[in-house]
Amino acid sequence: MITSTKDRKIIRLVRRTVLETVREVLSDPDEGLELSEETNKILKKYSDGKRRRFVSLKEMRKKLTH
């Protein structure tokens, strides 16, 4: 397929725009930031090493209604 210079410019522009959009969507806005002491304490409190399992909605209702 033969493409004109104008077509190639449009293709490059679209590719660049798609790449920039994908990078923006997948980027982490908090990258490089550190957690506060308070947040660290909370995380440590809830990560006591015990394996936790997920509780189904049905089980949770049963626990809360009895």
VMD Tcl script that draws the C-alpha trace (Angstrom):
set ca {
  {0.00 0.00 0.00}
  {1.38 3.37 -0.97}
  {0.68 6.11 1.54}
  {1.17 9.79 1.09}
  {3.27 11.98 3.33}
  {0.08 13.41 4.80}
  {-1.21 9.90 5.61}
  {2.07 8.95 7.28}
  {1.96 12.10 9.41}
  {-1.57 11.29 10.51}
  {-0.56 7.70 11.31}
  {2.41 8.92 13.40}
  {0.19 11.41 15.22}
  {-2.41 8.75 16.00}
  {0.27 6.30 17.23}
  {1.87 8.95 19.42}
  {-1.52 9.94 20.84}
  {-2.47 6.33 21.57}
  {0.88 5.66 23.27}
  {0.63 8.80 25.40}
  {-2.92 7.89 26.41}
  {-1.98 4.32 27.33}
  {0.98 5.55 29.40}
  {-1.24 8.07 31.15}
  {-3.89 5.48 31.97}
  {-1.38 2.89 33.21}
  {0.86 5.26 35.16}
  {0.86 5.35 38.95}
  {0.22 8.91 40.17}
  {1.62 8.02 43.60}
  {4.90 6.60 42.29}
  {7.81 7.83 44.34}
  {5.70 9.07 47.25}
  {6.27 7.64 50.72}
  {3.62 6.44 53.12}
  {3.00 8.47 56.25}
  {3.84 7.05 59.66}
  {0.12 6.78 60.42}
  {-0.50 4.76 57.25}
  {2.47 2.50 58.04}
  {1.10 1.83 61.52}
  {-2.33 0.96 60.14}
  {-0.86 -1.39 57.53}
  {1.33 -3.11 60.11}
  {-1.65 -3.51 62.43}
  {-3.64 -5.32 59.76}
  {-0.76 -7.36 58.36}
  {0.01 -9.39 61.44}
  {1.16 -12.38 59.38}
  {-2.00 -14.39 59.82}
  {-3.54 -15.68 56.66}
  {-6.96 -14.21 56.20}
  {-9.67 -15.65 54.08}
  {-12.40 -13.87 52.27}
  {-15.84 -14.11 53.80}
  {-18.79 -14.45 51.49}
  {-21.68 -12.04 51.72}
  {-23.88 -14.91 52.91}
  {-21.45 -15.71 55.75}
  {-21.17 -12.07 56.74}
  {-24.95 -11.68 56.88}
  {-25.17 -14.76 59.04}
  {-22.53 -13.39 61.46}
  {-24.17 -9.98 61.67}
  {-27.74 -11.19 62.16}
  {-27.02 -13.68 64.96}
}
mol new
graphics top color blue
foreach p $ca { graphics top sphere $p radius 0.5 }
foreach p [lrange $ca 0 end-1] q [lrange $ca 1 end] { graphics top cylinder $p $q radius 0.2 }
display resetview
